[in-house]
Amino acid sequence: MRSLWKGAISFGLVNVPVRMYAATERQDIKFNYLHQACGTPINYRKMCPVCEEEVSQEDIVRGYQYAKDQFVVLTEEELTRPEAEEKAINIVDFVELAQIDPVYYDKTYYLEPAQGGKKAYHLLRRAMEQAGKVGIAKVVIRSKEVIAAIRVYEQVLAMETMFYRDEVRSASQLTGLEPVQLDERELKMALDLITNMATDFRPESYRDSYREALMEKIEAKIQGRQIATPPQPQEEKVTDLLAALEASLKATAPTGGRR
């Protein structure tokens, strides 16, 4: 893996030199846009509609729109942070992991000890593991200051970048959330259904079936084979809630061949 960032975790007066790596990567199938007539990849150019010319990267500046068609321009020097801020993960609090709702999580990174930081790294990891706490830190990534959760994952320290409170949309604007009268029989059957489907989380058991099928089609086209798409079975539509619960319980019962 390629290191994305190098700096130090600081908590109290202790500095832990670390390197940061992306812990996840999307496995989406990527496509190019082609001209249908000749199959040539389409180019996208940065054009100025007023000057009617292509603009190079060197001639592009960043502006903040404060009113319609009104911008204030900021230079790269004005946007640059002090290097000390760019290279520090400052832990400001330690909290319980269960107190953080998953809606706040953004992206996961691995942190490994850099030169001279191995002992302090493992000391911090062991102390956090025994305390059962998660460190809340401030860190600058690509010129943006974010909060992050530092936690123990397997044998490494992982950093979860997080959204600020004002970046999480309120659910109060959603409609249709007014309380309704629930039937006790339906509620009991729903609880039984959850019990039937309860299991341990095993991430390896979940697969992207659409991506796998799409790759099969792509491989078939590469090999010049004809692609036959089998007809999909028609699912029986169940409109009655109680009937749907009963059918689901029957399908997931241990003696009925659970998924």
C-alpha positions as CSV (number, residue, x, y, z in Angstrom):
1,M,0.0,0.0,0.0
2,R,1.1,3.6,-0.7
3,S,1.3,5.9,2.3
4,L,-1.1,8.9,1.9
5,W,0.2,11.0,4.8
6,K,3.0,11.2,7.3
7,G,2.9,13.0,10.6
8,A,2.3,12.2,14.3
9,I,-0.4,11.4,16.8
10,S,-0.2,13.7,19.8
11,F,-2.0,13.2,23.1
12,G,-0.8,15.1,26.1
13,L,2.9,15.6,25.7
14,V,3.4,12.4,23.8
15,N,4.1,12.3,20.1
16,V,3.7,9.1,18.0
17,P,5.2,9.3,14.5
18,V,2.8,7.5,12.1
19,R,2.1,6.9,8.4
20,M,-1.4,6.8,7.1
21,Y,-2.9,4.4,4.6
22,A,-6.4,4.1,3.1
23,A,-8.1,1.1,4.8
24,T,-10.8,0.6,2.1
25,E,-11.2,0.8,-1.6
26,R,-14.3,0.6,-3.8
27,Q,-14.5,-2.2,-6.2
28,D,-16.8,-0.5,-8.6
29,I,-16.5,-1.3,-12.3
30,K,-15.2,1.8,-14.1
31,F,-16.4,2.7,-17.6
32,N,-15.1,5.3,-20.1
33,Y,-17.5,7.3,-22.2
34,L,-17.0,6.7,-25.9
35,H,-18.3,8.3,-29.1
36,Q,-20.9,5.8,-30.3
37,A,-20.0,6.5,-34.0
38,C,-16.3,5.7,-33.8
39,G,-15.6,4.3,-30.3
40,T,-13.2,7.1,-29.4
41,P,-13.0,8.1,-25.7
42,I,-14.6,11.5,-25.0
43,N,-12.4,14.3,-23.8
44,Y,-13.6,16.8,-21.2
45,R,-12.1,20.2,-21.3
46,K,-12.2,23.2,-19.0
47,M,-13.7,25.9,-21.1
48,C,-14.4,29.6,-20.3
49,P,-17.8,30.5,-21.8
50,V,-16.9,34.2,-21.9
51,C,-13.4,34.0,-23.5
52,E,-14.5,31.0,-25.5
53,E,-11.2,29.3,-24.9
54,E,-9.8,26.3,-23.1
55,V,-8.3,27.2,-19.7
56,S,-5.1,25.5,-18.4
57,Q,-4.8,24.4,-14.8
58,E,-2.3,27.2,-14.1
59,D,-4.9,29.8,-15.0
60,I,-7.5,28.5,-12.6
61,V,-8.1,30.0,-9.2
62,R,-10.5,29.2,-6.4
63,G,-13.4,31.6,-5.6
64,Y,-16.1,31.6,-3.0
65,Q,-19.5,32.7,-4.3
66,Y,-21.1,35.0,-1.7
67,A,-23.9,36.2,-4.0
68,K,-25.2,35.4,-7.5
69,D,-22.3,35.7,-9.9
70,Q,-20.3,37.4,-7.2
71,F,-17.0,35.7,-6.1
72,V,-14.1,36.5,-3.8
73,V,-10.9,34.9,-4.9
74,L,-8.5,33.2,-2.5
75,T,-4.8,32.6,-3.4
76,E,-3.0,29.3,-2.7
77,E,-1.0,31.1,0.0
78,E,-4.1,32.2,1.8
79,L,-5.5,28.7,1.7
80,T,-2.3,27.1,2.9
81,R,-2.1,26.0,6.6
82,P,1.0,26.0,8.8
83,E,2.9,22.8,8.2
84,A,2.7,21.9,11.9
85,E,-1.1,21.7,11.5
86,E,-0.8,19.6,8.4
87,K,1.3,16.9,10.1
88,A,-0.5,16.4,13.4
89,I,-3.3,14.2,14.6
90,N,-4.2,15.9,17.9
91,I,-6.3,13.7,20.3
92,V,-8.5,16.0,22.4
93,D,-10.8,13.6,24.1
94,F,-11.3,9.9,24.9
95,V,-14.9,8.5,24.7
96,E,-16.8,5.3,24.6
97,L,-17.2,3.8,21.0
98,A,-20.9,3.1,21.6
99,Q,-21.5,6.8,22.1
100,I,-20.6,7.5,18.4
101,D,-23.5,7.0,16.0
102,P,-22.3,5.4,12.7
103,V,-23.9,8.3,10.8
104,Y,-20.9,10.4,11.8
105,Y,-18.3,8.1,10.1
106,D,-16.8,9.0,6.7
107,K,-13.7,7.1,5.7
108,T,-11.3,4.6,7.4
109,Y,-7.5,4.8,7.4
110,Y,-4.8,2.6,8.9
111,L,-2.1,4.2,11.0
112,E,1.3,2.4,11.3
113,P,4.3,3.5,13.4
114,A,6.9,5.6,11.5
115,Q,10.6,5.6,12.2
116,G,11.2,6.1,15.9
117,G,7.6,5.7,16.9
118,K,7.2,2.0,17.3
119,K,7.3,1.9,21.2
120,A,5.0,4.9,21.7
121,Y,2.6,3.5,19.0
122,H,2.2,0.2,20.8
123,L,2.0,1.9,24.1
124,L,-1.0,4.0,22.9
125,R,-2.6,1.0,21.2
126,R,-2.3,-1.2,24.3
127,A,-3.5,1.6,26.7
128,M,-6.6,2.3,24.5
129,E,-7.4,-1.4,24.2
130,Q,-7.3,-1.9,28.0
131,A,-9.2,1.3,28.7
132,G,-11.8,0.5,26.1
133,K,-11.8,4.0,24.8
134,V,-11.7,5.8,21.4
135,G,-9.7,8.9,20.9
136,I,-11.4,11.9,19.3
137,A,-8.9,13.9,17.3
138,K,-8.5,16.9,15.0
139,V,-6.5,16.4,11.8
140,V,-6.0,18.3,8.5
141,I,-6.4,16.2,5.4
142,R,-6.1,17.9,2.0
143,S,-6.3,21.3,3.6
144,K,-9.6,20.5,5.3
145,E,-9.7,20.1,9.1
146,V,-11.8,17.2,10.2
147,I,-12.5,15.4,13.4
148,A,-11.6,11.7,13.6
149,A,-12.0,8.7,15.9
150,I,-8.8,6.8,16.6
151,R,-9.5,3.2,17.7
152,V,-7.9,-0.2,17.9
153,Y,-8.8,-2.4,14.9
154,E,-7.2,-5.9,15.1
155,Q,-3.6,-5.1,15.8
156,V,-3.4,-1.6,14.4
157,L,-4.7,1.9,15.1
158,A,-7.4,2.9,12.7
159,M,-8.6,6.4,12.1
160,E,-12.2,7.1,11.1
161,T,-12.7,10.5,9.7
162,M,-16.0,12.0,10.8
163,F,-18.6,14.6,9.9
164,Y,-19.2,17.6,12.1
165,R,-22.5,17.9,13.7
166,D,-23.7,20.6,11.3
167,E,-22.8,18.3,8.4
168,V,-25.3,15.7,9.4
169,R,-28.7,16.4,8.1
170,S,-31.6,16.5,10.5
171,A,-34.2,13.8,10.1
172,S,-36.9,16.2,11.4
173,Q,-37.7,17.4,7.9
174,L,-38.8,13.9,6.8
175,T,-42.5,13.2,6.4
176,G,-44.4,10.1,7.3
177,L,-42.8,9.6,10.7
178,E,-45.8,10.2,12.8
179,P,-46.6,7.4,15.3
180,V,-49.2,4.8,14.2
181,Q,-51.1,2.2,16.1
182,L,-49.3,-1.2,15.9
183,D,-51.0,-4.5,16.0
184,E,-49.5,-6.6,18.8
185,R,-49.7,-9.8,16.7
186,E,-47.8,-8.1,13.9
187,L,-45.2,-6.8,16.3
188,K,-44.7,-10.3,17.8
189,M,-44.3,-11.8,14.4
190,A,-41.8,-9.1,13.4
191,L,-39.8,-9.8,16.5
192,D,-39.9,-13.6,15.7
193,L,-38.7,-12.8,12.2
194,I,-35.7,-10.8,13.5
195,T,-34.9,-13.7,15.8
196,N,-35.0,-16.2,12.9
197,M,-32.7,-14.1,10.8
198,A,-30.3,-13.1,13.6
199,T,-26.7,-14.3,13.1
200,D,-23.1,-13.3,13.6
201,F,-21.8,-10.6,11.2
202,R,-19.4,-12.3,8.7
203,P,-18.4,-9.7,6.0
204,E,-17.1,-12.4,3.7
205,S,-20.6,-13.9,3.3
206,Y,-21.9,-10.7,1.5
207,R,-21.0,-10.3,-2.2
208,D,-21.8,-7.8,-4.9
209,S,-23.8,-10.1,-7.1
210,Y,-24.6,-7.3,-9.7
211,R,-20.9,-6.5,-10.1
212,E,-20.0,-10.2,-10.5
213,A,-22.7,-10.7,-13.1
214,L,-21.6,-7.6,-14.9
215,M,-18.0,-8.8,-15.0
216,E,-19.2,-12.1,-16.5
217,K,-20.9,-10.1,-19.3
218,I,-17.8,-8.0,-19.9
219,E,-15.6,-11.1,-20.0
220,A,-18.0,-12.8,-22.4
221,K,-17.9,-9.8,-24.7
222,I,-14.1,-9.8,-24.6
223,Q,-14.1,-13.5,-25.6
224,G,-16.7,-12.8,-28.3
225,R,-19.2,-15.1,-26.8
226,Q,-23.0,-14.7,-27.0
227,I,-24.6,-13.6,-23.7
228,A,-27.8,-15.2,-22.7
229,T,-29.6,-13.6,-19.8
230,P,-31.8,-16.2,-18.0
231,P,-35.3,-15.1,-17.2
232,Q,-35.8,-13.9,-13.6
233,P,-38.3,-15.7,-11.5
234,Q,-41.4,-13.7,-10.7
235,E,-41.7,-13.0,-7.0
236,E,-45.2,-13.4,-5.5
237,K,-46.5,-10.0,-4.5
238,V,-47.8,-9.9,-1.0
239,T,-49.8,-6.8,-0.2
240,D,-51.1,-7.8,3.3
241,L,-48.6,-7.0,6.1
242,L,-49.7,-9.9,8.2
243,A,-49.5,-12.3,5.3
244,A,-46.1,-11.0,4.4
245,L,-44.9,-11.6,8.0
246,E,-46.3,-15.1,8.0
247,A,-44.6,-15.9,4.7
248,S,-41.3,-14.5,5.9
249,L,-41.4,-16.5,9.1
250,K,-42.1,-19.6,7.2
251,A,-39.2,-19.0,4.8
252,T,-36.8,-18.2,7.6
253,A,-37.8,-20.9,10.1
254,P,-34.9,-23.2,11.0
255,T,-36.8,-26.2,9.8
256,G,-37.8,-24.5,6.6
257,G,-34.4,-24.1,5.0
258,R,-33.3,-20.7,6.2
259,R,-31.1,-18.6,3.8
